[in-house]
Amino acid sequence: MSKKLKTESTLYYFYSTGCGFCKKVDPIVEKLNKAGKDILLLDLNEPDNKGLKKELEKEYNTSCGTPFLVDAS
């Protein structure tokens, strides 16, 4: 019997506390995670997450506020 190894999520959801659009998207992301999806939630109030968001924006040649969803796979 082989054991399935858990891989790191490649789906990122950047959000901001207090963002009206994020408040509409949050329940959908939560529902997807409960259904077995592995979406990594990243609050842009955390400095490290701001840096990661900038790197992804540069890599994918885009600029966006929040909510910002990225499939990095």
N, C-alpha and C positions, 0 to 999 in steps of 0.2 A: 504494500500500500504506500503510495507516494504522498508526501505531505506537500501541500501547496504553500509556497513561500509568499509572504506578503511583500509586495513591492511598494515603493514610495509613490504617493499620488502624483500624477502629472497634471491634474486639474486644479487650478488655483482660482479662488474667489476673493478678490480684494473688495473690502467694504469700509465704510466710515460710519461710526456711531453718529446718529442724528441725521444721516442722509435719508431724505424722503424716498428716493428711488431704491436705496438699499433695503429700507423697511418693507418695500413691496417684493423684493427678490429674496430676502432672508427666508421666509417660510417655504419657498420653492426649493432652495438649496438644502434646507433642513429636511424636507420631505425626500429629496433625492438621496441624501446621506442615510436616512432611515431605511430606504429601499435597497441599500447595499452599494450605492456609488461611494466613491472615496474622493470627496471634494475637500481640499484643504482651505480653511477659512483664514484669511489674513487681514487683521485690522490695521488700517493705515495709520492709526494712532501710535503704533509701534515703529520706532525708527528703522529697525532691520527690515521690516516689510516695505517701507518706502523705498529702500535701496533695491530690493528685489523687484519691485514694480518698475522702477526706472530701468533696470537691466532688461526686463522682459519687453518693455516698450521699445527700447533700442533694438533688441533682437528681432522683434516682429514689426518694426517700423510703424508704430502706432502711438497715439497719445490719447489717453482717456481718463476721465475722472472715475468716480465710483457710481454704481458697481462696475467692476472690471473683471471679466472672466477670461481665463487663458487655459487652453489645452496645450501643454508644452510637449506632448508626445509626438 
